[in-house]
């Protein structure tokens, strides 16, 4: 029988259970405690009412919130793009073509090198409070390289996404139709057993709406659920396509019409915002306020990748969202936890409620608001993943 542990003397506990605590979306409980049994949360409530347990941890008046759910990352790659970033910060605009640089480096890397790089970034993210993450292929663009990337990823997360449709492979740049045939045929056959999701970069310079529909529909026929890079660099059909296909998430959502916002608000598709990309490319910020006021579900994630958002820090993205995207601290924290879980169609993470996984982040601060209030400060003092303290 597994032992039980209570974390007590929590100044402010974010549960994301609206029936708990102050009955806000955060379900904020003051002077709180959490009981962990095995991998799961067994009880939450006021410290004075906590049941007896085998072990006791004193939070010493600090805040606890769910571990962050990073529902959009690109961690299967080799090399970096320091020179491109440096040039861009000197005035050159970002375009999707930089992906080819990472494709060349990734193809040249061994499986062991790819896995070592992945585990390095996962450890970096964990230290910053991320306990659930999604990651994509997309830097191989051959059947062998895409499938090996997914096999490596699947050893570290259940949330694996096939993104063969990141850009058209360089060797087929003059024949995109042939590449779409490859992605929806042989490549999909090799990759589907190792993934849960299928994604496509629907954007000028990558794939148009018809190509994206064909790719996502083929993936769905093989049991993969759609998600989509939508409306990042310009307005396009991505958001409408996401809603049409019941995609779990439309990601980026920077350039939206009123019809796009209404479509998202009337659907299950989560608008996943990735402020690290706008920060790193000096691009227009997504308007989170517009989406939230319309009733859309919003998630916040890092988009960690070597080209346009080389950060693994969800706290950094929370601070950006509050400062530059119109979100309140409460909304940003919800979006980075429960919102990310919704973007992965999960209800066992992103919440600190009985039955959910005991994925917890302890802050060296009395409130979750400090994540935005003290940007850039390493506030994460402890991380539990599935009931085990990892940091």
N, C-alpha and C positions, 0 to 999 in steps of 0.2 A: 504494500500500500504506500502511495506517495505521501511525502510529508507536506505539511501546510505551513505557510509563512504569511505573517501580517506585516504590511508596511504601514506604520502608524505615524501620527503627528504630521500629516500632510496639510500644508496651509491651504492649498487649493487643488482639488482633483478634477481634471477634465475627464468626464466619462463618455461624452457624446451620446448619453442616454437621456433624452428629453423628459422622461418620466422621473428622473432622479434629481436630487439637489434643488437648484433654483428653477428647474423646469424650462430652462433656455435650451436652444439646440446643443450647447456644450454640456448640459446636465451638470453644472458646476457644483461641487460639494465642498464646503468649507470645513476646516479642522477634520479632515477625512482620514479614512483607512481603506486599504485594499487587502483582501485575503486571496492568496494564490494556493491552489492545490494542483500539483502536477504541472501540466502545461496551461491550465486555464484559470481564469478569474472565477473565484467561488463566491465572493461577497464584496460589496462596496457600501460605504455609509459613513456616518460620523464616527470619529475615533473612539468616543466614549462607549459606543455600542458594539465595538468589534468583538467577534467571538474569540474564544481561546484557540491558539494554534501552537504548533511545535516550535516555530521560530519567530523571532520578532526583529524588525528593522525599524529604526527611528529615522524618519525623513527630516527631522530637525527643522520643521517649519518651512520646508521647501515645496515647490509645486511638482505635481505628477500629471502627465498626460499620456494618451496612447502613443506608442511608437509610431513614427511617421511612416506613411504608406507612399512610396515613390513609384507612381504608376506609369512613368515614362522615362526610360533611360536607354542609352546605347553603349553598353560597357564591353562589348565583344570587339575589340579593335587593338591594333598595334600602332606604335609611333605617336607623335603629336603634331600639332600644326601651329607651333609657336610663330613661325615666320609669317604665316597667313594672318594670324591675329595681330601681330605687330604692324603689318602693312595696313590692315583694316583700320586699326586705331590711328593710322596716319592718313586716313581719308579714302581708302578704297572700299566700296560697298560690298556686302556679303552676297554671294550667289550660291546656288546649290552645287556648282561645279567643284568646289573644294573637296567634296566627298571622295572624288577619284584619288586624291592623294592618300587618304586613309585606306582605300581599297587596295592600293598597291602594297602598302606596308602590311596590311592584315593578311593578304594572300601569301606574303613572304614569311610570315611568322609561323612557328611550330604550334602544335596544340598546347604544349607545355607553356610556351610563352604567352599564348592567349589566356590560358587559365590563371597563370601567375598575375597577369595584368588585371583580370576580372576580380580575383580575390583581394588584390590590393585595394581596388576601388570600393569593394564591398566592405572591407574593414574600415576604410576611411568614412564611408556613409554610416556604418554602425556607430562609430564614435560620436557621430553627430545626431544620433537618435533614430535612424532609419532601421526599421525592423522587418518591413516587407518591401520588396522591390520587383518591378517588372523590368525585363531587358530584352533587347531585340538583336536579331542578326542584321544584315544590311551592309556590311563592309566586305563581303566576299564576292557576291554577285555571280558565282558559279555554283552549280549543284553541289560539288564537293565542299567548297568553302562555306556555303550557307549551312549545309547540314552539319558540318563539324562544329561550327559556332553554336548551333542550337544544342548539340549534344553536350558541349562544355557548359553552356548556360543551365541546362536541365539538371546538372549535378548540384546546382546552388540555389535554384528557385523553381517553384511551380509555375510562375508567371512568365512564360517564355513566348516571345512573339517572332513569327517569321516575317521578315521585312526584306524579302528578295527584291521587292519593288521599291527600293530606296531611290535609286536612279537607274537608268538603262546602263547595263554593263559597257565599259569602254569599247570592247571589241565588237559590240553590236550597236554602237552609237548611231550608225547610218541606217539601221533596220530595227526601230523600236518594236514593230509588230512581231518580229521574230523573238525579241526578248520577252515580250508579254506571253508569247506561246511557251517559251521555256519556263517562265515563272509559274504559269498555270498548269503546266504539264509535268515534265520530268523533275524539275526542281521542287515543286509542291509535293510530288509523290515521295521524294527523299526527305523532305523537311517536316511534313505533317505529323509523323509519329513522335516528334520531339518537341512540339509546340502546343500551346493552348489557343493562341491568337494569331490572326493574320493582319498585317498593316500595309499601307501604301502611302507614299509621299505624293499627294495630289496637288501639283503645283506646276507652274510654268518652268520648264527646264527639267521636269521629272515626268509625271504621268497625268494625262488629262482625265476628265470625268468618265468617259467611256472606257478607257483603259483601266482606271481604278475600279469601276463597277465590275468589269470582267474578272479582275484579279480577286477582289473580295468575294464575289459570288462563287468563284472556283474554290476558294479556301473554305467558304461556308459549306460547300458540298462535301468537303473532306473532313468536316467536323471542327474546323477552326472558326472562332468567333471574330467578327470584324472589329477593328479600330482604325483610325485614319488620321494622318497628318493633314490638317485642313486649314486653309485660309491663313497661312503663315505670312507669306511674302506679298501676297496680293489677294484680292477677292477672287473666289473661284467656286466650283460646285461641291467642294469637299464636305461642308457642313450639311447641305441638303442630302447628299449621298449617304452620309453617316446616319442621318435620321431615317431615311428611306430603308436602309438595310438593318436598322436596329443595332447599329454599332454601339459597343459599350462606351466608347469615348471618341470625341472629336477633339484633336489635340492641336494646340496653338490658338486658333480662334481669334486672330488679331484683326482681320479685316472682315467685318460682318455687316450685312444689311439688316434692316428691321425684320425681314422675312426669315433670315438665318436665326436671329435671336428668338423669334416666336417659335420657330421649328424646334429649337433646342429646349425651350421652356415647356413645350407640349409633348416631350418625348422622355424616354428613359436614358437617352444618350447624354453622358456627362461632358461638359465643356472643361477640358483639362488645359489650364493655363501654365505657361512655362517661362516665367520672367527672366530666368537666366539667359535665355536666348536673346531677348530684347536688350538686356544689359550688355551682353558680349558682342552684339552687332550694332548697337546704337540705333535700334529700330523703334518703330512706334509701339507703345505699350498696349497690350490688350485692355479693354474696358471692362474690368470685372464688375464694376458697379452696375453697368447696363444689364449684364447677364443676370446678376443677382436680383435686381429690381424687377426683372421680367419673370422671375421664378425658376430660372434654369439652375440645375445642380452644377456646382463648380468644384473642380479639384485643382490642387497646386502640386507641381512636380518639378524635378530639376532639369530634365532633358539632358542629363549628363552625357556629353559626347565631346570628341576632341576638336570639333570645328567651331560650333556656334554656341556652346554652353558648357564649358569645361569646369563645372562645379558639381560636387556631390552633396552640397549643403542645403537641406530643406530649410533650416532656420534662415539662411541667407535669402532664399526665395520668399519666405514669409515676410521678411522685412521689406523686400522689394514690392511685394503685392500690397502691403499696407501703405508704403510711401508713395508708390507711383501708379497703382492700379485701382485705387478707390475702395479697397477692402478695409474693414475694421480688423483689429487684432483677433477678435473672436472668430470672425468669418474666415480669416486666413488660416488660423489653427485648425478649424473644422475642415477646411478644404484640403489641408495637408495630411489629414488623418482619415476621418470618415469619408471625405470627398474622394480621396485616393482609393479607399476601399470600394466605394460605389463605382469608380471607373474600372475596377477589376471585378465588379459584380460579386463582392465578398461582404459578408456581415460578421465574420469571425475575427476580423482585424479592424484596426482603426477606432475601436471602442474599448472602454474599460467597464464592462458590464458582465454579470455572471454568465458563464458559458463561452465567452470570447477567449481567444488566446491571450495569455498573460504577457503581452508585449507592452512594455511601459518605458517611459522616459522620465527620469528625475532631473529637474532643473536646479541649478545652484542659484535659485531666485524664488521669491514668494508667489509669483504669478506667471502664467503662460504669456501674459502681455509683454514680459521682458524680452521675448523672442524678437519682437519688433522694436521695443523701447531701447534695447541695447544691441544694435546690429553689429555683427562681426565679433562679438564676444563669445568665447567658448563656454556656454552656459550648461551644456549637458554634463551632469555629474554622475549619472548611472543609467544603464540600459538593461532591461530584462527582455529576453526573447523566448517565447514559449516557456515562461516560468523560470528560466535560468538567467542569472545575472551574467552579462557578457562584457560589460564595461564598468 
